[in-house]
Amino acid sequence: MKRIIVICTAFFITCCNVSAAEKFADWNPEAPALNALIDYVETVTDPDSSDYIPVEDRIAVFDMDGTLFPELNPTYLADYLLAQRIFNDPDYEPDEEMLKFGCDLRDHMLEGDFPDYVTNEFDDYYSRAFAGITLDEFDDFVTRMVAREADGFEGMTYAEAFFDPMVEVVEYLEDNDFEVFMCSGNDRFISRTLAREGELDIPYENIIGTDYVLQIVEGVDPETQEMTEAEGDFEEGDAVVRTEQVIVYNYKKNKVTQITQEIGRRPVLSFGNSSGDVSMHNYTLSDNPYKSMAFMLVADDGERDYGTEGEEKRERWEASGYQVISMANDWKTIYGSDVEKTGSFHWVEDLS
């Protein structure tokens, strides 16, 4: 199984004089992005530095998919959960239209050659498939699914599939009194459950994501199996359920507005991996009263993971003023020494 990461407090690290090599055991010590981050943190946490940042303004934001957690084993976690909901959830009865969508999602996933309607209408089917489920039921469902073995690998579950080097970055920042937020395009409640089950030390309230309108219901009618919306105050026996209605998709520019609404302070550090994080990065770097940095992770490791990005992506991000993290060159390990890439998937068979 994947190794357990021990989280130390800043006091413990200071007293024990833990070296950078020990704090970042999963990084190659010469990695430019790592050294840039260490130099930055040492500078902005030094009270004698002109770039000192008060503790209350040390805000760091992280994307999830592709930054803290893999996108391709073989697909986004939300895609995987929707497919499992359609085909393998005994508590859900999909209609014919939902089943057809699930088949298209399943059958095209390994090649990634989705029909346009699958890509364009995914969010609609996803919100409909989980409408009416209570938050406790949704949490239980996600918990069960992420406890399954991560497809394409041996030795870890989906919950354990966080990038070990990036977990070290989160811990390092928290040890230096940064408040860390996850700002994901994924469903907020997926991200919350995954962080908890994967033992990522980011509090529930610091996880921002795509949100759906919630509703209070009195319970299920035993004859019609329909839920009745509660009137008046919340009472014992009432439940909070998901609806189909989206409040906000936390993508691209929306990440900026959500950070502004939910945090109320401009980040000084931003970590992402794709064009969906450009707005968040630029918001962090532009007109910031404090010294700030943005990092882009490039999935360029096809041996230990399923990365497909290369020099072109690196050059693009560097030209935009971002520090580039290379999975292939900067990390000693991705998921831990006990995890192996299999190169094969049981996706189709699992969802048959």
Backbone hydrogen bonds, N-H to C=O, Kabsch-Sander energy under -0.5 kcal/mol:
donor,donor_aa,acceptor,acceptor_aa,energy
6,V,4,I,-0.5
7,I,5,I,-0.5
8,C,6,V,-0.6
13,I,9,T,-2.3
14,T,10,A,-2.5
15,C,11,F,-2.6
16,C,12,F,-2.3
17,N,13,I,-0.8
17,N,14,T,-0.6
18,V,13,I,-1.7
23,K,19,S,-2.1
24,F,20,A,-2.5
25,A,22,E,-0.8
27,W,24,F,-1.6
28,N,330,D,-2.9
31,A,28,N,-2.4
35,N,31,A,-2.2
36,A,32,P,-2.3
37,L,33,A,-2.3
38,I,34,L,-2.5
39,D,35,N,-2.4
40,Y,36,A,-2.1
41,V,37,L,-2.9
42,E,38,I,-2.6
43,T,39,D,-1.8
44,V,40,Y,-2.8
45,T,41,V,-1.4
46,D,43,T,-1.2
49,S,46,D,-2.2
52,Y,49,S,-1.5
53,I,44,V,-3.1
57,D,54,P,-1.7
58,R,55,V,-1.7
59,I,57,D,-1.6
60,A,179,E,-2.4
61,V,269,L,-2.3
62,F,181,F,-2.3
63,D,271,F,-2.6
66,G,69,F,-4.4
67,T,64,M,-2.0
68,L,64,M,-2.6
69,F,64,M,-2.1
73,N,71,E,-0.5
73,N,75,T,-0.7
80,Y,76,Y,-2.1
81,L,77,L,-2.6
82,L,78,A,-2.3
83,A,79,D,-2.4
84,Q,80,Y,-2.3
85,R,81,L,-2.3
86,I,82,L,-2.3
87,F,83,A,-2.4
88,N,84,Q,-2.3
89,D,85,R,-0.6
92,Y,89,D,-1.9
99,L,95,D,-2.4
100,K,96,E,-2.2
101,F,97,E,-2.0
102,G,98,M,-2.6
103,C,99,L,-2.4
104,D,100,K,-2.1
105,L,101,F,-2.6
106,R,102,G,-2.8
107,D,103,C,-3.1
108,H,104,D,-1.5
109,M,105,L,-0.7
109,M,106,R,-0.7
110,L,106,R,-0.5
112,G,108,H,-2.0
113,D,108,H,-0.7
114,F,112,G,-1.1
118,V,115,P,-1.2
119,T,115,P,-1.4
120,N,116,D,-2.9
121,E,117,Y,-2.1
122,F,118,V,-0.7
125,Y,121,E,-2.0
126,Y,122,F,-2.8
127,S,123,D,-2.4
128,R,124,D,-1.9
129,A,125,Y,-2.5
130,F,126,Y,-1.3
131,A,128,R,-0.8
132,G,242,R,-3.2
133,I,130,F,-1.3
135,L,240,V,-2.1
138,F,134,T,-2.6
139,D,135,L,-2.5
140,D,136,D,-2.4
141,F,137,E,-2.4
142,V,138,F,-2.7
143,T,139,D,-2.6
144,R,140,D,-2.3
145,M,141,F,-2.2
146,V,142,V,-2.7
147,A,143,T,-0.7
148,R,145,M,-1.4
150,A,156,M,-2.2
153,F,150,A,-1.6
154,E,340,E,-2.4
158,Y,148,R,-2.1
159,A,146,V,-2.8
161,A,158,Y,-1.6
163,F,68,L,-2.5
164,D,162,F,-0.5
164,D,334,I,-2.7
166,M,163,F,-0.5
167,V,163,F,-2.0
168,E,164,D,-1.9
169,V,165,P,-1.3
170,V,166,M,-2.3
171,E,167,V,-2.4
172,Y,168,E,-2.4
173,L,169,V,-2.4
174,E,170,V,-2.3
175,D,171,E,-2.4
176,N,172,Y,-0.9
176,N,173,L,-0.7
177,D,174,E,-1.6
178,F,173,L,-2.5
179,E,58,R,-3.1
180,V,178,F,-0.6
181,F,60,A,-2.6
182,M,206,N,-2.2
183,C,62,F,-3.3
183,C,181,F,-0.5
184,S,182,M,-0.6
184,S,208,I,-2.7
188,R,210,T,-2.4
191,S,187,D,-2.4
192,R,188,R,-2.3
193,T,189,F,-1.7
194,L,190,I,-2.9
195,A,191,S,-2.4
196,R,192,R,-2.0
197,E,193,T,-2.8
198,G,194,L,-2.4
199,E,196,R,-1.0
200,L,195,A,-2.5
201,D,199,E,-0.5
202,I,200,L,-2.4
206,N,203,P,-1.7
207,I,204,Y,-1.7
208,I,182,M,-3.5
208,I,206,N,-0.6
210,T,186,N,-2.6
211,D,248,V,-2.0
213,V,245,Q,-3.2
215,Q,241,V,-2.4
217,V,215,Q,-0.5
217,V,239,A,-2.7
218,E,228,T,-3.2
219,G,228,T,-0.5
221,D,226,E,-3.0
225,Q,221,D,-2.7
228,T,219,G,-1.6
229,E,227,M,-0.5
230,A,216,I,-2.5
238,D,235,E,-2.4
239,A,217,V,-2.3
241,V,215,Q,-3.1
241,V,239,A,-0.6
242,R,133,I,-2.4
243,T,213,V,-1.4
247,I,211,D,-2.8
248,V,211,D,-1.2
250,N,248,V,-0.7
251,Y,249,Y,-2.4
254,N,251,Y,-2.2
255,K,252,K,-1.8
256,V,252,K,-0.6
256,V,253,K,-1.0
257,T,253,K,-1.4
258,Q,254,N,-2.5
259,I,255,K,-2.3
260,T,256,V,-2.3
261,Q,257,T,-2.4
262,E,258,Q,-2.9
263,I,259,I,-2.5
264,G,259,I,-1.3
268,V,59,I,-2.8
269,L,59,I,-1.6
270,S,293,M,-1.4
271,F,61,V,-2.2
272,G,295,F,-2.6
277,D,274,S,-2.1
278,V,275,S,-1.2
281,H,277,D,-2.5
282,N,278,V,-3.1
283,Y,279,S,-2.4
284,T,280,M,-1.6
285,L,281,H,-2.1
286,S,282,N,-2.7
288,N,285,L,-0.7
293,M,268,V,-2.1
295,F,270,S,-2.9
296,M,323,Q,-3.1
297,L,272,G,-2.7
298,V,325,I,-3.3
299,A,297,L,-0.6
300,D,298,V,-1.8
302,G,300,D,-0.8
305,D,301,D,-0.8
307,G,301,D,-1.7
308,T,299,A,-0.7
309,E,299,A,-2.5
313,K,310,G,-0.5
314,R,310,G,-1.8
315,E,311,E,-2.8
316,R,312,E,-1.9
317,W,313,K,-2.3
318,E,314,R,-2.7
319,A,315,E,-2.1
320,S,316,R,-0.9
321,G,318,E,-1.5
322,Y,317,W,-2.2
323,Q,294,A,-3.0
325,I,296,M,-3.1
326,S,324,V,-0.5
327,M,298,V,-1.8
327,M,325,I,-0.6
330,D,326,S,-2.6
331,W,327,M,-0.8
332,K,26,D,-2.2
333,T,26,D,-1.1
339,V,336,G,-1.5
340,E,154,E,-2.5
342,T,152,G,-2.4
343,G,152,G,-0.9
350,D,346,H,-2.8
351,L,347,W,-1.3
352,S,349,E,-1.3
